């Protein structure tokens, strides 16, 4: 397949997939609401596709609140300390000559990541 033809085919497929994803989200919300209203938890259509409205309870924790509470109670053993590199400080140390750039270079890995970006004509940034 020729390059120009590939551009056109990709654009058409990407545009169709994006539009399909928007449609799918719209109908998913409508269907979940309609199933709830009808009191249906599942439905199998004539082709054997099973639609299920699954309700889950997901818990989350306000970590800041728990940390404060643990500190107030002296339960520091429940708080973990994670060592991590402060990149800004390392770069500042290299700039100040405190940490050799060669040492940092040994630890750096460059990995090429190839992406394909498609921007619609009206959304292009002016250069």
Backbone as XML, in Angstrom:
<?xml version="1.0"?>
<chain id="A" units="angstrom">
  <residue number="1" name="UNK">
    <atom name="N" x="0.846" y="-1.172" z="0.000"/>
    <atom name="CA" x="0.000" y="0.000" z="0.000"/>
    <atom name="C" x="0.898" y="1.244" z="0.000"/>
  </residue>
  <residue number="2" name="UNK">
    <atom name="N" x="0.524" y="2.219" z="-0.758"/>
    <atom name="CA" x="1.268" y="3.455" z="-0.913"/>
    <atom name="C" x="1.125" y="4.340" z="0.333"/>
  </residue>
  <residue number="3" name="UNK">
    <atom name="N" x="2.144" y="5.150" z="0.627"/>
    <atom name="CA" x="2.152" y="5.992" z="1.828"/>
    <atom name="C" x="0.944" y="6.933" z="1.882"/>
  </residue>
  <residue number="4" name="UNK">
    <atom name="N" x="0.637" y="7.600" z="0.803"/>
    <atom name="CA" x="-0.506" y="8.540" z="0.781"/>
    <atom name="C" x="-1.814" y="7.803" z="1.072"/>
  </residue>
  <residue number="5" name="UNK">
    <atom name="N" x="-1.939" y="6.609" z="0.546"/>
    <atom name="CA" x="-3.137" y="5.803" z="0.781"/>
    <atom name="C" x="-3.207" y="5.372" z="2.251"/>
  </residue>
  <residue number="6" name="UNK">
    <atom name="N" x="-2.053" y="5.035" z="2.826"/>
    <atom name="CA" x="-2.007" y="4.671" z="4.248"/>
    <atom name="C" x="-2.444" y="5.829" z="5.129"/>
  </residue>
  <residue number="7" name="UNK">
    <atom name="N" x="-2.010" y="7.059" z="4.795"/>
    <atom name="CA" x="-2.441" y="8.234" z="5.558"/>
    <atom name="C" x="-3.971" y="8.325" z="5.569"/>
  </residue>
  <residue number="8" name="UNK">
    <atom name="N" x="-4.551" y="8.195" z="4.378"/>
    <atom name="CA" x="-6.010" y="8.317" z="4.256"/>
    <atom name="C" x="-6.740" y="7.201" z="4.992"/>
  </residue>
  <residue number="9" name="UNK">
    <atom name="N" x="-6.241" y="5.982" z="4.854"/>
    <atom name="CA" x="-6.884" y="4.829" z="5.517"/>
    <atom name="C" x="-6.805" y="4.968" z="7.036"/>
  </residue>
  <residue number="10" name="UNK">
    <atom name="N" x="-5.631" y="5.374" z="7.540"/>
    <atom name="CA" x="-5.469" y="5.544" z="8.984"/>
    <atom name="C" x="-6.394" y="6.639" z="9.494"/>
  </residue>
  <residue number="11" name="UNK">
    <atom name="N" x="-6.421" y="7.777" z="8.805"/>
    <atom name="CA" x="-7.286" y="8.886" z="9.230"/>
    <atom name="C" x="-8.738" y="8.448" z="9.277"/>
  </residue>
  <residue number="12" name="UNK">
    <atom name="N" x="-9.178" y="7.725" z="8.270"/>
    <atom name="CA" x="-10.569" y="7.269" z="8.224"/>
    <atom name="C" x="-10.855" y="6.300" z="9.372"/>
  </residue>
  <residue number="13" name="UNK">
    <atom name="N" x="-9.943" y="5.358" z="9.610"/>
    <atom name="CA" x="-10.138" y="4.375" z="10.683"/>
    <atom name="C" x="-10.112" y="5.054" z="12.048"/>
  </residue>
  <residue number="14" name="UNK">
    <atom name="N" x="-9.178" y="5.984" z="12.253"/>
    <atom name="CA" x="-9.055" y="6.691" z="13.536"/>
    <atom name="C" x="-10.291" y="7.539" z="13.797"/>
  </residue>
  <residue number="15" name="UNK">
    <atom name="N" x="-10.740" y="8.251" z="12.807"/>
    <atom name="CA" x="-11.934" y="9.090" z="12.950"/>
    <atom name="C" x="-13.150" y="8.229" z="13.273"/>
  </residue>
  <residue number="16" name="UNK">
    <atom name="N" x="-13.292" y="7.111" z="12.566"/>
    <atom name="CA" x="-14.426" y="6.201" z="12.815"/>
    <atom name="C" x="-14.347" y="5.604" z="14.221"/>
  </residue>
  <residue number="17" name="UNK">
    <atom name="N" x="-13.147" y="5.224" z="14.666"/>
    <atom name="CA" x="-12.983" y="4.643" z="16.003"/>
    <atom name="C" x="-13.295" y="5.667" z="17.082"/>
  </residue>
  <residue number="18" name="UNK">
    <atom name="N" x="-12.831" y="6.909" z="16.915"/>
    <atom name="CA" x="-13.118" y="7.963" z="17.892"/>
    <atom name="C" x="-14.619" y="8.225" z="17.982"/>
  </residue>
  <residue number="19" name="UNK">
    <atom name="N" x="-15.268" y="8.284" z="16.836"/>
    <atom name="CA" x="-16.714" y="8.526" z="16.804"/>
    <atom name="C" x="-17.453" y="7.351" z="17.438"/>
  </residue>
  <residue number="20" name="UNK">
    <atom name="N" x="-17.006" y="6.136" z="17.149"/>
    <atom name="CA" x="-17.632" y="4.940" z="17.714"/>
    <atom name="C" x="-17.477" y="4.921" z="19.231"/>
  </residue>
  <residue number="21" name="UNK">
    <atom name="N" x="-16.327" y="5.350" z="19.736"/>
    <atom name="CA" x="-16.095" y="5.383" z="21.185"/>
    <atom name="C" x="-17.040" y="6.372" z="21.855"/>
  </residue>
  <residue number="22" name="UNK">
    <atom name="N" x="-17.258" y="7.519" z="21.218"/>
    <atom name="CA" x="-18.195" y="8.514" z="21.764"/>
    <atom name="C" x="-19.607" y="7.955" z="21.788"/>
  </residue>
  <residue number="23" name="UNK">
    <atom name="N" x="-19.999" y="7.305" z="20.705"/>
    <atom name="CA" x="-21.334" y="6.698" z="20.624"/>
    <atom name="C" x="-21.500" y="5.621" z="21.684"/>
  </residue>
  <residue number="24" name="UNK">
    <atom name="N" x="-20.461" y="4.789" z="21.844"/>
    <atom name="CA" x="-20.518" y="3.699" z="22.811"/>
    <atom name="C" x="-20.703" y="4.248" z="24.220"/>
  </residue>
  <residue number="25" name="UNK">
    <atom name="N" x="-19.976" y="5.293" z="24.583"/>
    <atom name="CA" x="-20.111" y="5.899" z="25.918"/>
    <atom name="C" x="-21.519" y="6.448" z="26.126"/>
  </residue>
  <residue number="26" name="UNK">
    <atom name="N" x="-22.052" y="7.076" z="25.098"/>
    <atom name="CA" x="-23.401" y="7.653" z="25.194"/>
    <atom name="C" x="-24.431" y="6.549" z="25.441"/>
  </residue>
  <residue number="27" name="UNK">
    <atom name="N" x="-24.371" y="5.479" z="24.651"/>
    <atom name="CA" x="-25.349" y="4.397" z="24.801"/>
    <atom name="C" x="-25.124" y="3.583" z="26.071"/>
  </residue>
  <residue number="28" name="UNK">
    <atom name="N" x="-23.870" y="3.481" z="26.509"/>
    <atom name="CA" x="-23.586" y="2.759" z="27.753"/>
    <atom name="C" x="-24.278" y="3.453" z="28.925"/>
  </residue>
  <residue number="29" name="UNK">
    <atom name="N" x="-24.160" y="4.789" z="28.983"/>
    <atom name="CA" x="-24.802" y="5.535" z="30.066"/>
    <atom name="C" x="-26.316" y="5.400" z="29.983"/>
  </residue>
  <residue number="30" name="UNK">
    <atom name="N" x="-26.853" y="5.565" z="28.788"/>
    <atom name="CA" x="-28.308" y="5.441" z="28.616"/>
    <atom name="C" x="-28.794" y="4.053" z="29.025"/>
  </residue>
  <residue number="31" name="UNK">
    <atom name="N" x="-28.049" y="3.023" z="28.632"/>
    <atom name="CA" x="-28.439" y="1.646" z="28.931"/>
    <atom name="C" x="-28.351" y="1.360" z="30.424"/>
  </residue>
  <residue number="32" name="UNK">
    <atom name="N" x="-27.278" y="1.815" z="31.089"/>
    <atom name="CA" x="-27.153" y="1.592" z="32.531"/>
    <atom name="C" x="-28.313" y="2.252" z="33.275"/>
  </residue>
  <residue number="33" name="UNK">
    <atom name="N" x="-28.647" y="3.479" z="32.874"/>
    <atom name="CA" x="-29.759" y="4.187" z="33.519"/>
    <atom name="C" x="-31.088" y="3.480" z="33.267"/>
  </residue>
  <residue number="34" name="UNK">
    <atom name="N" x="-31.311" y="3.034" z="32.029"/>
    <atom name="CA" x="-32.565" y="2.364" z="31.681"/>
    <atom name="C" x="-32.694" y="1.018" z="32.401"/>
  </residue>
  <residue number="35" name="UNK">
    <atom name="N" x="-31.586" y="0.273" z="32.508"/>
    <atom name="CA" x="-31.622" y="-1.014" z="33.210"/>
    <atom name="C" x="-31.929" y="-0.797" z="34.693"/>
  </residue>
  <residue number="36" name="UNK">
    <atom name="N" x="-31.350" y="0.250" z="35.271"/>
    <atom name="CA" x="-31.614" y="0.556" z="36.685"/>
    <atom name="C" x="-33.086" y="0.883" z="36.876"/>
  </residue>
  <residue number="37" name="UNK">
    <atom name="N" x="-33.602" y="1.723" z="36.018"/>
    <atom name="CA" x="-35.011" y="2.132" z="36.103"/>
    <atom name="C" x="-35.947" y="0.939" z="35.941"/>
  </residue>
  <residue number="38" name="UNK">
    <atom name="N" x="-35.581" y="0.009" z="35.050"/>
    <atom name="CA" x="-36.409" y="-1.174" z="34.802"/>
    <atom name="C" x="-36.177" y="-2.263" z="35.851"/>
  </residue>
  <residue number="39" name="UNK">
    <atom name="N" x="-35.157" y="-2.093" z="36.687"/>
    <atom name="CA" x="-34.858" y="-3.092" z="37.704"/>
    <atom name="C" x="-34.196" y="-4.343" z="37.136"/>
  </residue>
  <residue number="40" name="UNK">
    <atom name="N" x="-33.609" y="-4.229" z="35.962"/>
    <atom name="CA" x="-32.941" y="-5.378" z="35.336"/>
    <atom name="C" x="-31.460" y="-5.381" z="35.670"/>
  </residue>
  <residue number="41" name="UNK">
    <atom name="N" x="-30.964" y="-6.551" z="36.090"/>
    <atom name="CA" x="-29.526" y="-6.674" z="36.374"/>
    <atom name="C" x="-28.793" y="-7.289" z="35.195"/>
  </residue>
  <residue number="42" name="UNK">
    <atom name="N" x="-29.509" y="-8.083" z="34.393"/>
    <atom name="CA" x="-28.883" y="-8.692" z="33.222"/>
    <atom name="C" x="-29.928" y="-8.952" z="32.146"/>
  </residue>
  <residue number="43" name="UNK">
    <atom name="N" x="-29.425" y="-9.061" z="30.931"/>
    <atom name="CA" x="-30.295" y="-9.319" z="29.787"/>
    <atom name="C" x="-29.470" y="-10.002" z="28.719"/>
  </residue>
  <residue number="44" name="UNK">
    <atom name="N" x="-30.009" y="-11.059" z="28.108"/>
    <atom name="CA" x="-29.355" y="-11.725" z="26.997"/>
    <atom name="C" x="-30.197" y="-11.476" z="25.758"/>
  </residue>
  <residue number="45" name="UNK">
    <atom name="N" x="-29.573" y="-10.924" z="24.725"/>
    <atom name="CA" x="-30.342" y="-10.626" z="23.509"/>
    <atom name="C" x="-30.487" y="-11.874" z="22.634"/>
  </residue>
  <residue number="46" name="UNK">
    <atom name="N" x="-31.176" y="-11.708" z="21.514"/>
    <atom name="CA" x="-31.467" y="-12.833" z="20.626"/>
    <atom name="C" x="-30.219" y="-13.453" z="20.000"/>
  </residue>
  <residue number="47" name="UNK">
    <atom name="N" x="-29.108" y="-12.713" z="19.986"/>
    <atom name="CA" x="-27.862" y="-13.244" z="19.437"/>
    <atom name="C" x="-26.969" y="-13.868" z="20.508"/>
  </residue>
  <residue number="48" name="UNK">
    <atom name="N" x="-27.433" y="-13.871" z="21.747"/>
    <atom name="CA" x="-26.680" y="-14.482" z="22.834"/>
    <atom name="C" x="-25.744" y="-13.536" z="23.580"/>
  </residue>
  <residue number="49" name="UNK">
    <atom name="N" x="-25.775" y="-12.253" z="23.241"/>
    <atom name="CA" x="-24.942" y="-11.290" z="23.958"/>
    <atom name="C" x="-25.547" y="-11.016" z="25.330"/>
  </residue>
  <residue number="50" name="UNK">
    <atom name="N" x="-24.709" y="-11.088" z="26.365"/>
    <atom name="CA" x="-25.160" y="-10.874" z="27.741"/>
    <atom name="C" x="-24.794" y="-9.463" z="28.176"/>
  </residue>
  <residue number="51" name="UNK">
    <atom name="N" x="-25.799" y="-8.699" z="28.584"/>
    <atom name="CA" x="-25.608" y="-7.352" z="29.112"/>
    <atom name="C" x="-25.812" y="-7.448" z="30.619"/>
  </residue>
  <residue number="52" name="UNK">
    <atom name="N" x="-24.826" y="-6.992" z="31.389"/>
    <atom name="CA" x="-24.948" y="-7.052" z="32.842"/>
    <atom name="C" x="-24.688" y="-5.673" z="33.437"/>
  </residue>
  <residue number="53" name="UNK">
    <atom name="N" x="-25.572" y="-5.285" z="34.334"/>
    <atom name="CA" x="-25.374" y="-4.045" z="35.080"/>
    <atom name="C" x="-24.801" y="-4.450" z="36.426"/>
  </residue>
  <residue number="54" name="UNK">
    <atom name="N" x="-23.501" y="-4.238" z="36.593"/>
    <atom name="CA" x="-22.791" y="-4.673" z="37.789"/>
    <atom name="C" x="-22.502" y="-3.462" z="38.669"/>
  </residue>
  <residue number="55" name="UNK">
    <atom name="N" x="-22.927" y="-3.530" z="39.921"/>
    <atom name="CA" x="-22.679" y="-2.445" z="40.864"/>
    <atom name="C" x="-21.537" y="-2.862" z="41.781"/>
  </residue>
  <residue number="56" name="UNK">
    <atom name="N" x="-20.530" y="-2.012" z="41.878"/>
    <atom name="CA" x="-19.368" y="-2.295" z="42.730"/>
    <atom name="C" x="-19.209" y="-1.169" z="43.742"/>
  </residue>
  <residue number="57" name="UNK">
    <atom name="N" x="-18.726" y="-1.527" z="44.912"/>
    <atom name="CA" x="-18.368" y="-0.524" z="45.912"/>
    <atom name="C" x="-16.856" y="-0.431" z="45.931"/>
  </residue>
  <residue number="58" name="UNK">
    <atom name="N" x="-16.355" y="0.726" z="45.636"/>
    <atom name="CA" x="-14.907" y="0.933" z="45.624"/>
    <atom name="C" x="-14.551" y="1.866" z="46.770"/>
  </residue>
  <residue number="59" name="UNK">
    <atom name="N" x="-13.593" y="1.434" z="47.553"/>
    <atom name="CA" x="-13.178" y="2.219" z="48.708"/>
    <atom name="C" x="-11.933" y="3.028" z="48.368"/>
  </residue>
  <residue number="60" name="UNK">
    <atom name="N" x="-11.866" y="4.196" z="48.933"/>
    <atom name="CA" x="-10.657" y="4.995" z="48.825"/>
    <atom name="C" x="-10.417" y="5.640" z="50.182"/>
  </residue>
  <residue number="61" name="UNK">
    <atom name="N" x="-9.174" y="5.991" z="50.410"/>
    <atom name="CA" x="-8.797" y="6.526" z="51.709"/>
    <atom name="C" x="-8.245" y="7.929" z="51.531"/>
  </residue>
  <residue number="62" name="UNK">
    <atom name="N" x="-8.626" y="8.818" z="52.423"/>
    <atom name="CA" x="-8.045" y="10.146" z="52.454"/>
    <atom name="C" x="-6.722" y="10.004" z="53.194"/>
  </residue>
  <residue number="63" name="UNK">
    <atom name="N" x="-5.634" y="9.767" z="52.441"/>
    <atom name="CA" x="-4.341" y="9.470" z="53.044"/>
    <atom name="C" x="-3.838" y="10.598" z="53.929"/>
  </residue>
  <residue number="64" name="UNK">
    <atom name="N" x="-4.083" y="11.818" z="53.518"/>
    <atom name="CA" x="-3.617" y="12.962" z="54.314"/>
    <atom name="C" x="-4.267" y="12.928" z="55.692"/>
  </residue>
  <residue number="65" name="UNK">
    <atom name="N" x="-5.575" y="12.651" z="55.733"/>
    <atom name="CA" x="-6.302" y="12.594" z="56.989"/>
    <atom name="C" x="-5.792" y="11.455" z="57.878"/>
  </residue>
  <residue number="66" name="UNK">
    <atom name="N" x="-5.560" y="10.284" z="57.278"/>
    <atom name="CA" x="-5.082" y="9.136" z="58.041"/>
    <atom name="C" x="-3.665" y="9.397" z="58.566"/>
  </residue>
  <residue number="67" name="UNK">
    <atom name="N" x="-2.807" y="9.999" z="57.737"/>
    <atom name="CA" x="-1.446" y="10.319" z="58.167"/>
    <atom name="C" x="-1.465" y="11.243" z="59.385"/>
  </residue>
  <residue number="68" name="UNK">
    <atom name="N" x="-2.291" y="12.285" z="59.327"/>
    <atom name="CA" x="-2.393" y="13.212" z="60.460"/>
    <atom name="C" x="-2.858" y="12.485" z="61.711"/>
  </residue>
  <residue number="69" name="UNK">
    <atom name="N" x="-3.855" y="11.637" z="61.554"/>
    <atom name="CA" x="-4.405" y="10.884" z="62.678"/>
    <atom name="C" x="-3.362" y="9.931" z="63.269"/>
  </residue>
  <residue number="70" name="UNK">
    <atom name="N" x="-2.600" y="9.260" z="62.404"/>
    <atom name="CA" x="-1.559" y="8.341" z="62.873"/>
    <atom name="C" x="-0.476" y="9.093" z="63.642"/>
  </residue>
  <residue number="71" name="UNK">
    <atom name="N" x="-0.077" y="10.249" z="63.121"/>
    <atom name="CA" x="0.950" y="11.054" z="63.784"/>
    <atom name="C" x="0.468" y="11.529" z="65.154"/>
  </residue>
  <residue number="72" name="UNK">
    <atom name="N" x="-0.796" y="11.968" z="65.216"/>
    <atom name="CA" x="-1.365" y="12.429" z="66.489"/>
    <atom name="C" x="-1.340" y="11.326" z="67.546"/>
  </residue>
  <residue number="73" name="UNK">
    <atom name="N" x="-1.523" y="10.093" z="67.116"/>
    <atom name="CA" x="-1.577" y="8.962" z="68.040"/>
    <atom name="C" x="-0.201" y="8.317" z="68.271"/>
  </residue>
  <residue number="74" name="UNK">
    <atom name="N" x="0.819" y="8.878" z="67.623"/>
    <atom name="CA" x="2.170" y="8.346" z="67.793"/>
    <atom name="C" x="2.393" y="7.006" z="67.117"/>
  </residue>
  <residue number="75" name="UNK">
    <atom name="N" x="1.579" y="6.681" z="66.129"/>
    <atom name="CA" x="1.695" y="5.394" z="65.426"/>
    <atom name="C" x="2.550" y="5.542" z="64.167"/>
  </residue>
  <residue number="76" name="UNK">
    <atom name="N" x="3.782" y="6.020" z="64.363"/>
    <atom name="CA" x="4.668" y="6.241" z="63.223"/>
    <atom name="C" x="5.100" y="4.942" z="62.558"/>
  </residue>
  <residue number="77" name="UNK">
    <atom name="N" x="4.966" y="3.809" z="63.267"/>
    <atom name="CA" x="5.308" y="2.518" z="62.663"/>
    <atom name="C" x="4.336" y="2.159" z="61.539"/>
  </residue>
  <residue number="78" name="UNK">
    <atom name="N" x="3.198" y="2.842" z="61.503"/>
    <atom name="CA" x="2.205" y="2.609" z="60.436"/>
    <atom name="C" x="2.476" y="3.495" z="59.218"/>
  </residue>
  <residue number="79" name="UNK">
    <atom name="N" x="3.509" y="4.311" z="59.293"/>
    <atom name="CA" x="3.836" y="5.230" z="58.203"/>
    <atom name="C" x="5.147" y="4.773" z="57.576"/>
  </residue>
  <residue number="80" name="UNK">
    <atom name="N" x="5.123" y="4.539" z="56.266"/>
    <atom name="CA" x="6.354" y="4.103" z="55.615"/>
    <atom name="C" x="7.055" y="5.300" z="54.968"/>
  </residue>
  <residue number="81" name="UNK">
    <atom name="N" x="8.356" y="5.211" z="54.950"/>
    <atom name="CA" x="9.173" y="6.230" z="54.321"/>
    <atom name="C" x="9.821" y="5.577" z="53.111"/>
  </residue>
  <residue number="82" name="UNK">
    <atom name="N" x="9.621" y="6.186" z="51.977"/>
    <atom name="CA" x="10.146" y="5.632" z="50.736"/>
    <atom name="C" x="11.269" y="6.530" z="50.225"/>
  </residue>
  <residue number="83" name="UNK">
    <atom name="N" x="12.443" y="5.945" z="50.036"/>
    <atom name="CA" x="13.553" y="6.702" z="49.481"/>
    <atom name="C" x="13.345" y="6.845" z="47.985"/>
  </residue>
  <residue number="84" name="UNK">
    <atom name="N" x="13.543" y="8.057" z="47.510"/>
    <atom name="CA" x="13.409" y="8.310" z="46.081"/>
    <atom name="C" x="14.389" y="9.411" z="45.684"/>
  </residue>
  <residue number="85" name="UNK">
    <atom name="N" x="14.790" y="9.395" z="44.444"/>
    <atom name="CA" x="15.711" y="10.406" z="43.935"/>
    <atom name="C" x="14.934" y="11.694" z="43.679"/>
  </residue>
  <residue number="86" name="UNK">
    <atom name="N" x="15.482" y="12.789" z="44.167"/>
    <atom name="CA" x="14.915" y="14.110" z="43.899"/>
    <atom name="C" x="15.632" y="14.622" z="42.645"/>
  </residue>
  <residue number="87" name="UNK">
    <atom name="N" x="14.975" y="14.485" z="41.505"/>
    <atom name="CA" x="15.629" y="14.810" z="40.229"/>
    <atom name="C" x="16.093" y="16.256" z="40.155"/>
  </residue>
  <residue number="88" name="UNK">
    <atom name="N" x="15.273" y="17.172" z="40.658"/>
    <atom name="CA" x="15.658" y="18.588" z="40.639"/>
    <atom name="C" x="16.944" y="18.811" z="41.419"/>
  </residue>
  <residue number="89" name="UNK">
    <atom name="N" x="17.027" y="18.190" z="42.597"/>
    <atom name="CA" x="18.205" y="18.351" z="43.443"/>
    <atom name="C" x="19.438" y="17.719" z="42.790"/>
  </residue>
  <residue number="90" name="UNK">
    <atom name="N" x="19.258" y="16.589" z="42.130"/>
    <atom name="CA" x="20.389" y="15.936" z="41.457"/>
    <atom name="C" x="20.912" y="16.836" z="40.332"/>
  </residue>
  <residue number="91" name="UNK">
    <atom name="N" x="20.004" y="17.380" z="39.538"/>
    <atom name="CA" x="20.425" y="18.263" z="38.439"/>
    <atom name="C" x="21.111" y="19.509" z="38.981"/>
  </residue>
  <residue number="92" name="UNK">
    <atom name="N" x="20.617" y="20.024" z="40.103"/>
    <atom name="CA" x="21.249" y="21.186" z="40.721"/>
    <atom name="C" x="22.647" y="20.816" z="41.222"/>
  </residue>
  <residue number="93" name="UNK">
    <atom name="N" x="22.793" y="19.620" z="41.780"/>
    <atom name="CA" x="24.097" y="19.153" z="42.263"/>
    <atom name="C" x="25.076" y="18.984" z="41.105"/>
  </residue>
  <residue number="94" name="UNK">
    <atom name="N" x="24.594" y="18.512" z="39.972"/>
    <atom name="CA" x="25.447" y="18.366" z="38.782"/>
    <atom name="C" x="25.890" y="19.750" z="38.324"/>
  </residue>
  <residue number="95" name="UNK">
    <atom name="N" x="24.930" y="20.681" z="38.277"/>
    <atom name="CA" x="25.224" y="22.048" z="37.832"/>
    <atom name="C" x="26.232" y="22.733" z="38.761"/>
  </residue>
  <residue number="96" name="UNK">
    <atom name="N" x="26.116" y="22.438" z="40.057"/>
    <atom name="CA" x="27.017" y="23.048" z="41.043"/>
    <atom name="C" x="28.366" y="22.332" z="41.111"/>
  </residue>
  <residue number="97" name="UNK">
    <atom name="N" x="28.515" y="21.241" z="40.379"/>
    <atom name="CA" x="29.765" y="20.503" z="40.371"/>
    <atom name="C" x="29.927" y="19.577" z="41.566"/>
  </residue>
  <residue number="98" name="UNK">
    <atom name="N" x="28.862" y="19.358" z="42.318"/>
    <atom name="CA" x="28.904" y="18.489" z="43.495"/>
    <atom name="C" x="28.736" y="17.019" z="43.131"/>
  </residue>
  <residue number="99" name="UNK">
    <atom name="N" x="28.097" y="16.764" z="42.001"/>
    <atom name="CA" x="27.852" y="15.387" z="41.547"/>
    <atom name="C" x="28.289" y="15.315" z="40.095"/>
  </residue>
  <residue number="100" name="UNK">
    <atom name="N" x="29.151" y="14.371" z="39.756"/>
    <atom name="CA" x="29.675" y="14.312" z="38.384"/>
    <atom name="C" x="28.595" y="13.942" z="37.357"/>
  </residue>
  <residue number="101" name="UNK">
    <atom name="N" x="28.552" y="14.720" z="36.302"/>
    <atom name="CA" x="27.594" y="14.464" z="35.222"/>
    <atom name="C" x="27.815" y="13.081" z="34.615"/>
  </residue>
  <residue number="102" name="UNK">
    <atom name="N" x="29.072" y="12.627" z="34.609"/>
    <atom name="CA" x="29.403" y="11.315" z="34.048"/>
    <atom name="C" x="28.723" y="10.199" z="34.858"/>
  </residue>
  <residue number="103" name="UNK">
    <atom name="N" x="28.667" y="10.403" z="36.165"/>
    <atom name="CA" x="28.035" y="9.413" z="37.048"/>
    <atom name="C" x="26.538" y="9.333" z="36.755"/>
  </residue>
  <residue number="104" name="UNK">
    <atom name="N" x="25.941" y="10.479" z="36.564"/>
    <atom name="CA" x="24.510" y="10.523" z="36.232"/>
    <atom name="C" x="24.280" y="9.891" z="34.866"/>
  </residue>
  <residue number="105" name="UNK">
    <atom name="N" x="25.163" y="10.174" z="33.931"/>
    <atom name="CA" x="25.044" y="9.636" z="32.580"/>
    <atom name="C" x="25.040" y="8.118" z="32.577"/>
  </residue>
  <residue number="106" name="UNK">
    <atom name="N" x="25.824" y="7.491" z="33.473"/>
    <atom name="CA" x="25.871" y="6.027" z="33.572"/>
    <atom name="C" x="24.512" y="5.442" z="33.937"/>
  </residue>
  <residue number="107" name="UNK">
    <atom name="N" x="23.740" y="6.207" z="34.696"/>
    <atom name="CA" x="22.449" y="5.712" z="35.186"/>
    <atom name="C" x="21.290" y="6.014" z="34.226"/>
  </residue>
  <residue number="108" name="UNK">
    <atom name="N" x="21.542" y="6.865" z="33.246"/>
    <atom name="CA" x="20.470" y="7.238" z="32.322"/>
    <atom name="C" x="20.300" y="6.219" z="31.197"/>
  </residue>
  <residue number="109" name="UNK">
    <atom name="N" x="19.071" y="5.941" z="30.869"/>
    <atom name="CA" x="18.746" y="5.061" z="29.758"/>
    <atom name="C" x="17.805" y="5.826" z="28.832"/>
  </residue>
  <residue number="110" name="UNK">
    <atom name="N" x="18.089" y="5.794" z="27.562"/>
    <atom name="CA" x="17.225" y="6.449" z="26.591"/>
    <atom name="C" x="16.492" y="5.376" z="25.815"/>
  </residue>
  <residue number="111" name="UNK">
    <atom name="N" x="15.188" y="5.469" z="25.825"/>
    <atom name="CA" x="14.362" y="4.492" z="25.131"/>
    <atom name="C" x="13.514" y="5.234" z="24.107"/>
  </residue>
  <residue number="112" name="UNK">
    <atom name="N" x="13.620" y="4.843" z="22.866"/>
    <atom name="CA" x="12.846" y="5.489" z="21.817"/>
    <atom name="C" x="11.415" y="4.943" z="21.831"/>
  </residue>
  <residue number="113" name="UNK">
    <atom name="N" x="10.470" y="5.860" z="21.862"/>
    <atom name="CA" x="9.061" y="5.497" z="21.825"/>
    <atom name="C" x="8.468" y="6.173" z="20.597"/>
  </residue>
  <residue number="114" name="UNK">
    <atom name="N" x="7.906" y="5.385" z="19.708"/>
    <atom name="CA" x="7.338" y="5.928" z="18.485"/>
    <atom name="C" x="5.829" y="6.033" z="18.647"/>
  </residue>
  <residue number="115" name="UNK">
    <atom name="N" x="5.309" y="7.224" z="18.421"/>
    <atom name="CA" x="3.871" y="7.455" z="18.530"/>
    <atom name="C" x="3.390" y="8.038" z="17.208"/>
  </residue>
  <residue number="116" name="UNK">
    <atom name="N" x="2.113" y="7.915" z="16.972"/>
    <atom name="CA" x="1.529" y="8.531" z="15.789"/>
    <atom name="C" x="0.427" y="9.449" z="16.276"/>
  </residue>
  <residue number="117" name="UNK">
    <atom name="N" x="0.528" y="10.706" z="15.930"/>
    <atom name="CA" x="-0.443" y="11.694" z="16.387"/>
    <atom name="C" x="-1.191" y="12.217" z="15.169"/>
  </residue>
  <residue number="118" name="UNK">
    <atom name="N" x="-2.504" y="12.284" z="15.292"/>
    <atom name="CA" x="-3.333" y="12.799" z="14.211"/>
    <atom name="C" x="-4.115" y="13.982" z="14.759"/>
  </residue>
  <residue number="119" name="UNK">
    <atom name="N" x="-3.966" y="15.150" z="14.118"/>
    <atom name="CA" x="-4.648" y="16.348" z="14.573"/>
    <atom name="C" x="-5.569" y="16.833" z="13.466"/>
  </residue>
  <residue number="120" name="UNK">
    <atom name="N" x="-6.816" y="17.054" z="13.813"/>
    <atom name="CA" x="-7.805" y="17.549" z="12.848"/>
    <atom name="C" x="-7.418" y="18.971" z="12.409"/>
  </residue>
  <residue number="121" name="UNK">
    <atom name="N" x="-7.762" y="19.378" z="11.186"/>
    <atom name="CA" x="-7.354" y="20.681" z="10.666"/>
    <atom name="C" x="-7.693" y="21.873" z="11.565"/>
  </residue>
  <residue number="122" name="UNK">
    <atom name="N" x="-8.864" y="21.903" z="12.165"/>
    <atom name="CA" x="-9.262" y="23.040" z="12.996"/>
    <atom name="C" x="-8.573" y="23.079" z="14.334"/>
  </residue>
  <residue number="123" name="UNK">
    <atom name="N" x="-7.899" y="22.024" z="14.728"/>
    <atom name="CA" x="-7.300" y="21.950" z="16.068"/>
    <atom name="C" x="-5.779" y="22.099" z="16.047"/>
  </residue>
  <residue number="124" name="UNK">
    <atom name="N" x="-5.222" y="22.426" z="14.882"/>
    <atom name="CA" x="-3.767" y="22.542" z="14.781"/>
    <atom name="C" x="-3.319" y="23.866" z="15.399"/>
  </residue>
  <residue number="125" name="UNK">
    <atom name="N" x="-2.197" y="23.813" z="16.126"/>
    <atom name="CA" x="-1.628" y="25.007" z="16.729"/>
    <atom name="C" x="-0.876" y="25.789" z="15.666"/>
  </residue>
  <residue number="126" name="UNK">
    <atom name="N" x="-1.001" y="27.111" z="15.726"/>
    <atom name="CA" x="-0.269" y="27.961" z="14.768"/>
    <atom name="C" x="1.155" y="28.113" z="15.237"/>
  </residue>
  <residue number="127" name="UNK">
    <atom name="N" x="2.077" y="27.961" z="14.309"/>
    <atom name="CA" x="3.520" y="28.048" z="14.654"/>
    <atom name="C" x="4.045" y="29.417" z="14.381"/>
  </residue>
</chain>
